[in-house]
Amino acid sequence: MFMGSNTLVGDRYRINLTMDEGVHRAWLINKFNETIGYFDDSFSRELSLLAAEGLELVGILSFVAFTETPEPGEYWGQAAVIGYSPHYSEEFNQFIDGICGLIGKGIRPKLALKGSAVDEIIDSNGTWLPSEREPLPEKQRGMALLKTRRGFIDGLVEAGRTGNKGCYILSWAFLLALVAAIIIGLKSCGVF
């Protein structure tokens, strides 16, 4: 699920909170209403408490990785979570759009926002963005960072979804050219 074009770095995700066998579970839901993953138990519980206080919760996919262990390996990701009062939804939706744009470019803003940072967001009508950055996790043996920003193809797919017919046609032309190149390559190797 993490490697598909429906899970782009920098996308906004809805958070669905459930209780499964007495354990809090916070699920990430993409804009196509697909469940792509969940947070660990302790963070899910924290999110449930924030939601109980009346905060709106939004997730933003910040990277996707693959780890070889446990066997046969697993895909996993990291998401930034922003909680805000519905009273300030206009300001925070603008802010979240800006954060999504940064993360989509591979820029990871530090989002431990408190006090004056929240005031900056509200006072600027959501146009303020943090200047501090969060590094990617250190690579470990058996781990690969697969998606850390949006690529060219991701941009074409997204533009096609928004109705840009030129980008939609260009993305199909690219895919057809890729298939043709593979067929020509196989034919030149004597496979056909």
Summary of the structure (lengths in Angstrom):
residues: 192
radius of gyration: 19.7
end to end distance: 33.7
largest distance: 66.9
contacts: 516
relative contact order: 0.14
helix: 38%
strand: 26%
